[in-house]
Amino acid sequence: MFILFISFDSSTIPPFGIDFYRGLHLRLRRSGLLRTHERSPQRPSPHTPETHRRLDRRWRTITAAATLIAFSCMPLPTTAEGDASPERKRFTRGAIQLALLGGYGHGFRFGSEENRKLSAELGKVRLWEIVPRLGISATDPLFGDSWYRGNVEFLYEGAFIWNTEPNSGFAAGAGTTLRYNFLKHERVVPFLDANFGIVNLDFDLDLQSDGFNFNVGFGTGAHWFVSRDTAISTEVRWQHISNKNTQFPNNGINAALFLLGVSYFPPW
């Protein structure tokens, strides 16, 4: 291939008009002597706005999970005396816990289809609760360094309950909870518990008598320590309210209770 470079001095360019040069350019293109680079049509991007939103949600989920895992694995600071295990103060015999939790209860029914139809009103119950607690550890950590290493704790708690559906109402009472704390990890402490208490009910329901009732249940949860003595506490509990047939009707209220709050372990 031979490439010819021609240089013109501005004084030597023939004085043809602009139409002459346009026509020459067009003839060269048609003859194939002059090629131009035309942009190929742009293919549509596979990343639509919906795809971007989906990817953004996925990255947010991954980031939150990674943050939670990293938080759980972080060691807690030690004291000047070199006590490297905070559980020695939080979960030893006689240690105190002060807590305040609040949450939402969603009524449900189980049993035979006929029973669910007859007591459908109680499945519509919707509760808001405030639960103050005072806990006292009954034992030192048990079971050495096993995965179920833990201790036993007794809690005294209040119950303040507002019913919003199907009718408005209020209940208040007190009770006790027996809890087992799993102490394998310092930053996150899961637990299992069961509670027994009494409440004075005023829900104005057709299928459950007001007045004296028992408030029982069991659940699971965890303390998420944000400092040496303070934790965010979460819990899921099955809650049952009935009066053991001391009054009728007594179909019983069953609810899934979700609690969130703060627990403080005084360094006494």
C-alpha positions as CSV (number, residue, x, y, z in Angstrom):
1,M,0.0,0.0,0.0
2,F,1.3,3.4,-0.9
3,I,0.3,6.4,1.1
4,L,0.7,9.8,-0.5
5,F,1.0,12.9,1.7
6,I,0.3,16.1,-0.1
7,S,1.0,19.4,1.6
8,F,-0.5,22.6,0.3
9,D,0.5,26.1,1.1
10,S,-2.6,28.2,1.7
11,S,-1.6,30.3,-1.2
12,T,-1.6,27.4,-3.6
13,I,-5.1,25.9,-2.9
14,P,-7.1,26.3,-6.0
15,P,-9.8,29.0,-5.5
16,F,-12.7,26.6,-6.0
17,G,-15.9,27.1,-4.1
18,I,-17.1,25.0,-1.3
19,D,-19.5,23.1,-3.5
20,F,-16.6,21.8,-5.6
21,Y,-15.0,20.2,-2.5
22,R,-18.3,18.7,-1.3
23,G,-18.9,17.1,-4.7
24,L,-15.3,15.7,-4.8
25,H,-15.7,14.3,-1.3
26,L,-19.0,12.6,-2.3
27,R,-17.5,11.0,-5.5
28,L,-14.5,9.7,-3.6
29,R,-16.7,8.0,-1.0
30,R,-18.9,6.4,-3.7
31,S,-15.9,5.1,-5.5
32,G,-14.5,3.5,-2.4
33,L,-11.3,5.5,-2.4
34,L,-12.3,7.3,0.8
35,R,-13.6,5.4,3.8
36,T,-15.2,6.8,6.8
37,H,-15.6,5.2,10.2
38,E,-19.3,5.0,11.1
39,R,-20.3,4.2,14.6
40,S,-22.1,0.9,15.0
41,P,-25.5,1.1,16.6
42,Q,-25.2,0.9,20.4
43,R,-26.6,-2.3,21.9
44,P,-29.0,-1.8,24.7
45,S,-27.4,-2.2,28.2
46,P,-28.5,-5.2,30.1
47,H,-28.5,-3.1,33.3
48,T,-32.0,-1.7,33.4
49,P,-33.1,0.4,36.4
50,E,-34.8,-2.6,37.9
51,T,-31.5,-4.6,37.6
52,H,-29.6,-1.7,39.3
53,R,-32.2,-1.7,42.1
54,R,-31.9,-5.4,42.6
55,L,-28.1,-5.3,42.6
56,D,-28.2,-2.4,45.1
57,R,-30.5,-4.4,47.4
58,R,-28.2,-7.4,47.1
59,W,-25.1,-5.4,48.0
60,R,-26.9,-3.8,51.0
61,T,-27.8,-7.2,52.3
62,I,-24.3,-8.5,51.9
63,T,-22.9,-5.4,53.5
64,A,-25.2,-5.7,56.5
65,A,-24.4,-9.4,57.0
66,A,-20.7,-8.8,56.8
67,T,-21.0,-5.9,59.3
68,L,-22.9,-8.2,61.7
69,I,-20.4,-11.0,61.4
70,A,-17.5,-8.6,61.9
71,F,-19.2,-7.0,64.9
72,S,-19.9,-10.5,66.5
73,C,-16.2,-11.5,66.1
74,M,-14.7,-8.3,67.6
75,P,-13.2,-8.9,71.1
76,L,-14.4,-6.7,73.9
77,P,-11.9,-4.5,75.7
78,T,-10.2,-5.8,78.8
79,T,-10.0,-4.1,82.1
80,A,-6.8,-2.6,83.6
81,E,-6.7,-5.6,85.9
82,G,-6.4,-7.9,83.0
83,D,-9.9,-9.5,83.3
84,A,-10.3,-10.7,79.7
85,S,-13.7,-12.4,80.2
86,P,-16.6,-10.0,80.7
87,E,-18.9,-12.9,81.5
88,R,-17.2,-13.1,84.8
89,K,-19.1,-10.0,85.9
90,R,-22.2,-10.2,83.6
91,F,-23.2,-13.8,84.1
92,T,-21.8,-14.9,87.5
93,R,-23.9,-15.9,90.4
94,G,-25.7,-12.8,91.8
95,A,-25.0,-10.6,88.7
96,I,-27.8,-8.1,87.9
97,Q,-29.5,-7.3,84.7
98,L,-31.8,-4.3,84.1
99,A,-33.8,-4.3,80.8
100,L,-36.6,-2.5,79.1
101,L,-38.2,-4.0,75.9
102,G,-41.1,-3.2,73.7
103,G,-42.8,-5.1,71.0
104,Y,-45.6,-6.3,68.8
105,G,-47.9,-9.3,69.2
106,H,-49.7,-11.0,66.3
107,G,-52.6,-13.3,67.2
108,F,-53.0,-16.7,65.6
109,R,-55.1,-19.8,66.0
110,F,-54.2,-23.5,65.7
111,G,-55.9,-26.8,66.1
112,S,-58.7,-28.2,64.1
113,E,-60.3,-26.3,61.3
114,E,-63.6,-26.1,63.2
115,N,-61.8,-24.7,66.3
116,R,-60.1,-22.1,64.2
117,K,-63.4,-21.0,62.7
118,L,-65.1,-20.9,66.1
119,S,-62.3,-18.8,67.6
120,A,-61.5,-16.6,64.5
121,E,-62.0,-13.5,66.6
122,L,-59.0,-14.3,68.7
123,G,-56.8,-14.8,65.7
124,K,-57.3,-11.1,64.9
125,V,-55.9,-9.9,68.1
126,R,-53.0,-7.3,67.7
127,L,-51.0,-6.3,70.7
128,W,-48.4,-3.7,71.7
129,E,-46.4,-4.5,74.8
130,I,-43.8,-2.9,77.2
131,V,-41.8,-5.3,79.3
132,P,-39.5,-4.0,82.1
133,R,-37.2,-6.6,83.6
134,L,-34.9,-7.3,86.6
135,G,-32.7,-10.3,86.2
136,I,-30.5,-12.1,88.7
137,S,-28.0,-14.8,87.7
138,A,-28.6,-18.0,89.7
139,T,-25.4,-19.8,88.8
140,D,-21.8,-19.2,87.6
141,P,-21.0,-20.4,84.0
142,L,-21.6,-24.1,83.6
143,F,-20.2,-26.9,81.4
144,G,-16.6,-25.8,80.9
145,D,-15.7,-24.7,77.3
146,S,-18.4,-26.7,75.5
147,W,-20.7,-25.2,72.9
148,Y,-23.6,-25.1,75.4
149,R,-21.5,-23.4,78.1
150,G,-23.9,-21.1,79.9
151,N,-25.6,-20.1,83.1
152,V,-29.1,-19.9,84.6
153,E,-30.9,-16.6,85.3
154,F,-34.1,-15.7,87.0
155,L,-36.0,-12.6,85.8
156,Y,-38.9,-10.6,87.3
157,E,-40.9,-8.7,84.7
158,G,-43.9,-6.5,84.3
159,A,-46.3,-6.7,81.4
160,F,-48.2,-3.6,80.0
161,I,-50.3,-4.7,77.0
162,W,-52.4,-2.6,74.6
163,N,-54.9,-4.4,72.4
164,T,-55.7,-2.6,69.1
165,E,-57.7,-5.3,67.2
166,P,-60.4,-6.4,67.0
167,N,-61.3,-4.1,69.9
168,S,-59.3,-1.7,71.9
169,G,-58.3,-2.7,75.4
170,F,-55.5,-2.9,78.1
171,A,-54.0,-5.4,80.4
172,A,-51.3,-5.2,83.1
173,G,-49.6,-7.8,85.2
174,A,-46.3,-9.3,86.4
175,G,-44.5,-12.6,86.2
176,T,-41.2,-14.5,86.3
177,T,-39.0,-15.9,83.6
178,L,-36.4,-18.8,83.8
179,R,-33.6,-18.3,81.3
180,Y,-30.6,-20.2,80.1
181,N,-27.8,-18.0,78.6
182,F,-25.3,-19.5,76.1
183,L,-21.9,-18.0,76.9
184,K,-19.7,-19.5,74.2
185,H,-19.2,-16.1,72.7
186,E,-18.8,-12.8,74.5
187,R,-20.2,-10.4,71.9
188,V,-23.4,-12.3,71.1
189,V,-25.2,-14.2,73.9
190,P,-28.2,-16.3,72.7
191,F,-30.7,-17.6,75.3
192,L,-33.8,-19.7,75.8
193,D,-36.5,-18.9,78.3
194,A,-40.0,-19.7,79.6
195,N,-42.2,-17.4,81.6
196,F,-45.2,-17.6,83.9
197,G,-47.3,-14.6,85.1
198,I,-50.7,-13.2,85.7
199,V,-52.5,-10.2,84.1
200,N,-55.7,-8.3,84.6
201,L,-57.4,-8.3,81.2
202,D,-59.8,-5.7,79.8
203,F,-59.9,-6.5,76.1
204,D,-63.7,-6.7,75.7
205,L,-63.6,-9.9,73.6
206,D,-66.5,-12.3,73.0
207,L,-64.4,-15.4,73.3
208,Q,-62.1,-14.6,76.2
209,S,-63.2,-13.4,79.6
210,D,-61.8,-10.2,81.1
211,G,-60.4,-10.0,84.6
212,F,-57.9,-12.5,86.1
213,N,-55.9,-14.4,83.5
214,F,-52.6,-16.3,83.3
215,N,-49.9,-15.1,81.0
216,V,-47.5,-17.9,80.0
217,G,-45.1,-18.6,77.1
218,F,-41.6,-19.5,76.0
219,G,-39.2,-18.1,73.5
220,T,-35.6,-17.5,72.3
221,G,-33.5,-14.4,71.7
222,A,-30.1,-12.9,72.0
223,H,-28.1,-10.1,73.7
224,W,-26.0,-8.1,71.1
225,F,-23.4,-6.3,73.2
226,V,-22.5,-2.8,72.1
227,S,-20.3,-2.1,75.1
228,R,-18.9,-4.0,78.0
229,D,-22.1,-3.5,80.1
230,T,-24.8,-2.7,77.5
231,A,-26.6,-4.8,75.0
232,I,-29.3,-4.6,72.4
233,S,-31.7,-7.4,73.2
234,T,-34.0,-9.2,70.7
235,E,-36.6,-11.9,71.4
236,V,-39.3,-13.9,69.8
237,R,-41.9,-15.5,72.2
238,W,-45.1,-17.5,72.0
239,Q,-47.5,-15.8,74.4
240,H,-50.7,-17.5,75.7
241,I,-53.3,-15.7,77.8
242,S,-56.2,-17.7,79.4
243,N,-57.8,-18.3,82.9
244,K,-57.8,-22.1,83.3
245,N,-61.6,-22.1,83.1
246,T,-62.1,-20.0,86.2
247,Q,-64.4,-17.9,84.0
248,F,-66.2,-18.5,80.7
249,P,-65.7,-18.1,77.8
250,N,-62.1,-19.2,77.9
251,N,-60.8,-19.9,74.4
252,G,-57.4,-18.5,75.1
253,I,-55.4,-15.8,73.3
254,N,-52.3,-17.0,71.4
255,A,-49.8,-14.5,69.9
256,A,-46.4,-14.4,68.3
257,L,-44.6,-11.7,70.3
258,F,-41.5,-9.8,68.9
259,L,-39.5,-7.8,71.4
260,L,-36.7,-5.3,71.0
261,G,-34.9,-3.3,73.8
262,V,-31.9,-2.5,75.8
263,S,-30.3,-4.5,78.6
264,Y,-27.8,-3.1,81.1
265,F,-25.5,-5.2,83.3
266,P,-24.2,-3.0,86.1
267,P,-20.5,-3.7,87.0
268,W,-21.3,-4.1,90.7
